[in-house]
């Protein structure tokens, strides 16, 4: 049997979109592969697909916390912060789910399933397809009552889209991965709406008008039932603070520990999804209070504030900027910044520039990392003092040296960057 290092080497020997995004993807071959190994995707009970652009991870965390009150819940997310095992987790009502929504798949189970699959895996398969298959098999063997799948890319051609979901969930859709998904919001929306099934149930967060037109058109074409936050489901009395948020829906008060006004939308999307699945409101209330997710407005330290956030596109950068202004009082903001080269570098930096007093730029440890020199030039154009650090750990150490007690250090630009920082430092949340 392989050891864990050998298993990882085998896994990453296949095409990996997360590192090299310029290859053709399709589902026909993946479906044929699944059929050869017994169609494990059909054995996953009550699968839920969560697609869109911003808020997928948080919405998955809310759903996990809710469903965990009902029974064992499978959770499949991407990317991971430190270990690939984080992507495949099972939340158990009898155990704490504080560790990012459940217990990750043990190494021995990961290796065992990969060993079983190895004779069937050909060079056409991708790293993400293999991981998704392991999740299908593991959730079936763990007898999960619900399984929540975060779409990796797009929707129509994503490996997770081979399941038949009880509900398809769409968080806010914005421009991202344009080199693969299309140059317009309508094009991207059509790809994301690939998770809408014939006669299916669909829950959508509020969307730009152009996006909503596409969603409603595809729902009509496929005879799918659509419910929309803000059209069919309304929030009253929202309150946000550094401790979380409170809001009321149909005279019932909900509270969430995640920070930022945008998390109310994510929570409402999860509430409506859970209601559609028949979960009682009191269970939903209790579950939401226990939601947790790493790297989303996560306070790592106070005096000075150190905040980690995985915002990696223009839309999420706008949300981050608004949240920082609304929630935190600080004298100066020091930005620790790393980005992937396929992102809208100039627009993201321009969005964060008004709140940034000094930037420390770092490469991200993936092949898709943006060139720090290019980022430096953009900061100079925005008249933001900036410098380059050799790596993320050095960048954070430099920021801590520069920061005074009333300043704020914000690390952002990529979930991969946040993963590096969480892996290289022994941070804990300070309440």
C-alpha positions in Angstrom: 0.0 0.0 0.0 1.1 3.6 -0.7 2.1 5.9 2.1 0.5 9.3 2.2 3.4 11.0 0.4 3.2 8.4 -2.4 -0.5 8.9 -2.6 -0.1 12.7 -3.0 2.5 12.2 -5.7 0.2 9.9 -7.6 -2.8 12.3 -7.2 -0.8 15.3 -8.4 0.7 13.5 -11.4 -2.5 14.2 -13.3 -3.8 17.3 -14.9 -4.5 19.9 -12.2 -6.6 22.9 -13.2 -5.7 24.7 -9.9 -2.1 24.9 -11.0 -2.3 24.9 -14.9 -5.7 26.3 -16.0 -5.3 26.0 -19.7 -6.6 22.6 -20.6 -9.9 21.4 -22.0 -12.4 20.0 -19.5 -15.4 17.8 -20.2 -17.6 15.4 -18.2 -18.3 12.6 -20.7 -15.1 10.7 -19.9 -15.5 11.3 -16.1 -19.0 9.8 -16.2 -17.7 6.8 -18.1 -15.0 6.4 -15.4 -17.5 6.6 -12.6 -19.7 4.0 -14.4 -16.8 1.5 -14.5 -16.3 1.8 -10.7 -20.0 1.3 -9.8 -21.4 4.8 -10.1 -20.5 6.0 -6.6 -22.1 9.4 -7.2 -25.5 7.7 -7.2 -24.9 6.3 -3.7 -24.5 9.7 -2.1 -27.6 10.6 0.0 -29.2 14.0 -0.4 -26.5 15.8 -2.3 -26.6 19.6 -2.5 -24.6 21.6 -5.0 -23.4 25.1 -4.1 -22.2 27.2 -7.1 -21.6 30.8 -7.9 -18.6 33.2 -7.5 -18.5 34.7 -4.0 -19.7 33.2 -0.8 -19.6 29.5 -1.7 -17.4 28.5 1.2 -19.3 30.4 3.8 -22.7 29.2 2.5 -21.3 25.6 2.6 -20.2 26.2 6.2 -23.7 27.5 7.2 -25.3 24.5 5.5 -22.9 22.1 7.2 -23.6 23.5 10.6 -27.4 23.2 10.0 -27.4 19.7 8.5 -25.0 18.5 11.2 -27.9 19.0 13.7 -29.9 16.5 11.6 -27.4 13.8 11.0 -23.9 13.0 9.6 -23.1 15.4 6.8 -20.5 15.1 4.1 -18.6 18.3 3.1 -16.6 18.7 -0.1 -14.8 22.0 -0.6 -11.8 23.5 -2.5 -9.1 24.6 -2.3 -7.5 23.4 0.9 -5.4 25.5 3.2 -2.8 23.1 4.5 -3.7 19.5 3.7 -5.7 18.1 0.8 -7.6 16.0 3.4 -9.4 19.2 4.4 -11.4 19.0 1.2 -13.3 15.8 2.2 -14.9 16.0 5.7 -17.8 14.5 7.6 -19.6 16.4 10.3 -21.1 14.2 13.0 -23.8 15.4 15.5 -22.0 13.6 18.3 -18.7 15.5 17.7 -17.6 19.1 17.6 -17.6 20.7 14.1 -15.4 23.6 15.2 -12.6 22.4 13.0 -13.8 23.8 9.7 -17.1 22.0 9.4 -16.2 18.4 10.4 -13.6 15.8 10.7 -11.4 15.5 7.6 -11.0 12.1 5.9 -8.3 10.1 7.7 -5.1 9.4 5.8 -5.7 5.7 5.9 -9.1 6.0 4.3 -7.9 8.4 1.7 -5.1 6.1 0.7 -7.3 3.0 0.8 -9.9 4.5 -1.6 -7.1 5.9 -3.9 -5.6 2.4 -4.0 -8.9 0.9 -5.0 -9.3 3.5 -7.8 -5.8 3.3 -9.1 -6.3 0.4 -11.5 -9.1 2.3 -13.2 -7.4 5.8 -13.4 -6.0 6.7 -16.8 -4.1 9.7 -17.9 -7.3 11.5 -19.1 -8.5 11.9 -15.5 -7.7 15.1 -13.5 -6.6 15.6 -9.9 -10.0 17.3 -9.1 -12.0 14.4 -10.6 -10.0 11.9 -8.5 -10.6 13.9 -5.4 -14.3 14.2 -6.2 -14.6 10.5 -6.7 -12.9 9.8 -3.3 -15.5 12.1 -1.7 -18.4 10.2 -3.3 -17.1 6.9 -2.1 -16.2 8.1 1.4 -19.5 9.9 2.0 -21.4 6.7 0.9 -19.4 4.6 3.2 -19.9 7.0 6.1 -23.7 6.9 5.5 -24.0 10.6 5.5 -27.6 12.0 5.6 -26.7 15.0 3.6 -23.7 15.9 1.5 -22.8 19.4 0.5 -20.6 19.9 -2.5 -18.9 23.2 -3.3 -18.5 23.6 -7.1 -14.8 23.9 -8.0 -15.1 25.8 -11.2 -18.1 27.1 -13.2 -20.8 24.5 -12.8 -21.8 22.9 -16.2 -18.5 21.0 -16.6 -17.4 20.7 -12.9 -16.7 17.2 -11.7 -19.2 17.6 -8.8 -22.0 18.2 -11.3 -22.5 14.5 -12.0 -24.7 14.1 -8.9 -28.4 14.7 -9.0 -28.9 17.4 -6.2 -31.9 17.7 -4.0 -31.3 21.5 -4.3 -28.9 23.5 -6.5 -27.7 26.7 -4.7 -26.4 29.8 -6.5 -24.5 32.4 -4.4 -23.7 35.8 -6.0 -22.2 35.4 -9.5 -19.6 37.9 -10.8 -16.7 38.1 -13.2 -14.0 35.5 -12.4 -12.1 32.9 -14.4 -13.0 34.7 -17.6 -10.3 32.8 -19.5 -12.4 29.6 -19.0 -16.0 30.7 -18.3 -16.5 33.6 -20.7 -16.0 37.4 -20.8 -19.5 38.6 -19.8 -21.7 38.1 -16.8 -24.3 36.4 -18.9 -21.7 33.9 -20.3 -20.4 33.1 -16.8 -24.0 32.8 -15.4 -24.8 30.2 -18.1 -21.8 28.1 -17.0 -22.7 28.4 -13.3 -26.3 27.5 -14.1 -25.2 24.2 -15.4 -25.9 22.8 -11.9 -29.7 23.5 -12.5 -31.4 20.2 -13.2 -34.6 19.3 -15.1 -37.5 19.6 -12.6 -35.0 20.6 -9.9 -35.2 23.0 -7.0 -33.0 26.1 -7.1 -32.2 28.7 -4.4 -30.4 31.9 -5.5 -28.9 34.7 -3.6 -29.6 38.2 -4.9 -27.9 38.7 -8.3 -27.1 41.4 -10.8 -30.0 41.9 -13.2 -28.1 40.4 -16.1 -27.4 37.2 -14.1 -30.9 36.9 -12.7 -32.3 37.0 -16.3 -30.2 34.0 -17.2 -31.1 32.1 -14.0 -34.8 32.6 -14.6 -34.6 31.7 -18.3 -32.7 28.4 -17.5 -35.1 27.5 -14.7 -38.1 28.0 -17.1 -36.4 25.9 -19.8 -35.7 23.1 -17.3 -39.0 23.4 -15.4 -37.0 24.0 -12.2 -38.6 25.7 -9.1 -36.7 28.9 -8.2 -36.7 30.8 -5.0 -34.7 34.0 -4.7 -33.4 35.9 -1.6 -34.9 39.3 -1.7 -37.8 38.3 -3.9 -39.3 35.3 -2.1 -37.5 35.5 1.2 -36.8 38.7 3.2 -34.5 39.9 6.0 -35.4 42.5 8.6 -33.4 44.3 11.3 -29.9 43.3 10.2 -27.2 44.2 12.8 -23.4 43.6 12.2 -20.6 43.9 14.6 -17.1 42.6 15.2 -18.8 39.6 17.0 -21.0 38.5 14.1 -24.5 39.5 12.9 -28.1 39.3 13.9 -31.2 39.5 11.6 -34.9 38.5 11.5 -36.8 36.5 9.0 -40.5 36.0 9.4 -40.4 37.2 13.0 -37.7 34.7 13.9 -34.3 36.0 15.0 -31.1 34.4 13.7 -27.5 35.0 14.8 -24.3 34.1 13.1 -20.7 34.2 14.3 -19.2 35.0 10.8 -18.2 38.7 10.2 -19.5 41.0 7.6 -22.9 42.2 6.2 -22.4 39.8 3.2 -22.6 36.8 5.6 -26.3 37.6 6.2 -27.0 37.0 2.5 -25.0 33.7 2.7 -26.8 32.7 5.9 -30.2 33.5 4.4 -29.3 31.4 1.3 -28.5 28.5 3.7 -31.7 29.0 5.7 -33.9 28.9 2.5 -32.0 25.8 1.3 -32.4 24.0 4.6 -36.1 24.8 4.7 -36.5 23.4 1.2 -34.9 20.2 2.5 -37.4 20.1 5.4 -35.2 21.2 8.2 -37.2 22.8 11.1 -36.6 26.5 11.9 -35.4 25.8 15.4 -32.7 23.4 14.1 -31.6 26.0 11.6 -31.3 28.7 14.3 -29.2 26.4 16.5 -27.0 25.3 13.6 -26.2 28.8 12.3 -24.7 29.7 15.6 -22.1 27.1 15.3 -20.9 27.9 11.7 -17.2 28.4 11.3 -14.8 28.9 8.3 -11.2 29.8 8.1 -9.8 32.7 6.2 -12.9 34.8 5.8 -12.6 38.1 7.8 -10.9 35.9 10.4 -9.4 37.9 13.3 -6.1 36.3 14.2 -4.9 38.9 16.7 -5.9 42.2 18.3 -3.8 45.2 19.1 -2.8 45.4 16.3 -5.6 43.7 14.5 -4.4 40.9 12.2 -7.1 39.8 9.8 -7.0 37.1 7.2 -9.4 37.1 4.2 -9.3 35.0 1.0 -10.8 37.7 -1.3 -9.5 36.9 -4.7 -11.6 38.8 -7.3 -12.9 42.3 -7.7 -16.4 41.6 -6.3 -15.0 40.0 -3.1 -12.4 42.8 -2.8 -15.3 45.3 -2.8 -17.1 43.3 -0.1 -13.9 43.1 2.0 -13.2 46.8 1.7 -16.8 47.7 2.9 -16.6 45.2 5.7 -13.2 46.5 7.0 -14.6 50.0 7.0 -17.8 49.0 8.8 -16.4 46.7 11.4 -12.9 47.8 12.4 -11.5 51.0 13.8 -7.8 51.5 13.0 -5.2 54.2 12.4 -3.3 52.7 9.4 -3.9 49.6 7.3 -0.9 47.5 6.2 -1.7 45.1 3.4 -0.1 41.7 3.0 -0.9 40.9 -0.6 -0.5 38.0 -2.9 -2.5 37.2 -6.1 -2.8 34.7 -8.9 -1.8 35.9 -12.4 -5.2 35.1 -14.0 -7.0 37.6 -11.7 -7.8 41.2 -12.6 -4.8 42.6 -10.8 -5.3 46.3 -11.5 -9.0 46.3 -10.5 -8.4 44.4 -7.3 -5.6 46.7 -6.2 -7.6 49.8 -7.2 -10.5 48.5 -5.0 -8.3 48.0 -2.0 -6.2 51.1 -2.5 -8.5 53.6 -0.6 -8.1 51.7 2.6 -4.4 50.8 2.2 -1.6 52.9 3.8 1.2 50.4 3.0 1.5 47.2 1.0 3.8 44.3 1.4 3.7 42.1 -1.7 4.5 38.4 -1.7 4.5 35.6 -4.3 2.0 32.8 -3.7 3.5 29.3 -3.8 1.6 28.0 -6.8 2.5 28.1 -10.5 -0.3 30.6 -11.2 1.2 33.2 -8.8 1.3 36.8 -10.1 4.7 38.4 -10.5 5.3 40.6 -7.5 7.1 43.2 -9.6 3.9 43.7 -11.7 1.9 44.1 -8.6 4.4 46.6 -7.2 4.1 48.8 -10.3 0.3 48.9 -9.9 0.6 49.9 -6.3 3.0 52.7 -7.3 0.5 53.9 -9.9 -2.1 54.1 -7.1 0.5 56.0 -5.0 0.5 53.4 -2.3 3.9 52.8 -0.7 4.8 49.2 -1.2 7.7 46.7 -1.1 8.2 43.0 -2.0 8.9 40.2 0.6 10.5 36.9 -0.5 7.5 34.8 0.9 4.3 35.1 2.8 5.8 34.4 6.2 8.4 37.1 5.7 5.7 39.5 4.5 3.7 38.9 7.7 6.7 39.3 10.0 7.6 42.6 8.3 4.0 43.8 8.6 4.0 43.0 12.4 7.2 45.0 12.8 5.7 48.0 11.0 2.3 47.9 12.8 1.5 50.0 15.8 -1.1 48.9 18.4 -4.0 50.8 16.7 -3.2 49.6 13.2 -4.7 46.8 11.2 -2.8 44.2 9.2 -4.9 42.7 6.4 -3.6 39.6 4.5 -5.6 39.0 1.4 -5.6 38.3 -2.4 -5.8 34.5 -2.5 -7.0 31.6 -0.5 -3.7 30.0 -1.3 -1.9 32.9 0.4 -4.1 32.5 3.5 -3.4 28.7 3.5 0.3 29.4 3.5 0.0 31.8 6.4 -2.2 29.5 8.4 0.2 26.6 7.7 3.4 28.6 8.6 2.2 30.3 11.8 0.6 29.1 15.0 -2.3 31.6 14.9 -5.4 31.1 17.0 -8.5 33.3 17.0 -8.6 35.6 20.0 -12.1 36.4 21.2 
